[in-house]
Amino acid sequence: MQTIENILVVIDPTVDRDFVVDRAKLVAKACKARITLFINNENSLTDHSYVYEGMDGDFFEQQRQLFEQHYKKLLADLSDEFGKEEIEVNSVFAEHHHLAEAIIKQTKALKPDLVMKSTHTHNVIERSLVTNTDWRLIRKCPADLLLVKPNGWQDEGAVVTAVDPFHRKAVQTHLDHSLLEHTELFADILQQSPYVFHSYFPFVSTMFPLGSESTIGLEKMRHKHEVKIKQLLQDHNIAEDNIELSYGEIVPHLVNYLKSVKANILVIGALSRNVLERAIVGNTAEKILEDCPCDVLVIKPAKK
């Protein structure tokens, strides 16, 4: 990806004001991109009309049309709002039964450079609520996906990517370079600073004996990771002070690092995995998405 020219913005019509709208304005103005606003409203009225005695199909069709008019009016108002800020915009309304599939279908049809969707906060425990729709999009959306959190962006913030140069799959190497390219691109467009995070987590009790030999072993391991990270970054423009090599469990260390550098976007990769791999890594991925204090940009590996 060299630039961002076309963005698909998924609007949640069930809230008074979807916070993805203002984030989309910011990104669109920064890269002079076109916007497509998309609302999908599942039409279940006619499916169950037979249950209600005395109400024929015409009544339910009228109700469906009222809903459609309401959502199209919402799209028209938002389009005017974007237009007043000189952002090129159009809109699409659909009535698919499954939101994720509707978004995927529109993505395939429009071929946007980026899909933006809000991820809401759970009212009870005040944590990000990553829905089944989000997970489906993370796995299947054919375009890069920006999941937008309800908090605003920080001034002089950061775009951070988490890389894994020791991943056993060869495709990970291509994905890491793609993550770095996207991090540099978004940092440049949004006038923020690019950062890189990598965490390694050796099990000391089983890998090394206690005492001085353990310390030596950990130092060797750290050096091995430092060398690998330098090799990965040699063709990228990331300041040395903006590279974090962390020792320990990835989720708390990553979350704390994101907060410390005032991250506005975390750039991560999505790899196709088999059922067993998804079960193993799923909990870590879920914790990162749930606890992440900033927006999450999910990048898919380029097809070779």
Number of C-alpha atoms within 10 A of each C-alpha: 9 8 13 19 14 21 26 28 24 22 22 19 16 8 8 7 11 18 20 22 21 13 19 23 17 13 17 22 17 15 16 18 20 18 25 21 23 21 22 22 20 14 16 13 15 15 10 10 17 12 8 8 7 9 11 12 15 11 14 17 15 12 15 19 12 12 14 18 12 13 18 18 12 15 22 15 12 18 19 15 15 22 13 10 10 12 18 17 20 18 16 14 14 18 15 16 13 12 21 20 16 18 24 19 15 18 19 12 9 13 16 21 19 21 27 21 24 22 25 18 16 11 9 6 8 9 14 18 17 17 11 11 14 19 13 14 23 23 14 15 23 19 21 23 23 23 24 23 24 17 12 13 16 12 11 13 20 27 30 32 27 21 23 19 20 13 11 9 10 10 14 19 18 15 22 23 18 19 25 26 17 23 28 22 19 24 20 15 16 18 15 21 21 25 26 24 21 20 19 16 11 15 9 13 9 8 11 16 12 11 8 10 11 15 14 12 16 17 12 12 14 16 12 11 20 15 10 14 21 13 11 17 17 9 10 12 11 17 12 11 8 15 18 17 15 17 14 14 13 18 18 14 15 23 19 13 16 24 15 10 16 20 27 26 28 28 24 23 20 16 15 11 11 8 8 9 10 13 11 10 11 12 11 14 14 14 14 19 21 15 15 23 22 24 23 23 26 22 24 22 19 9 6 5
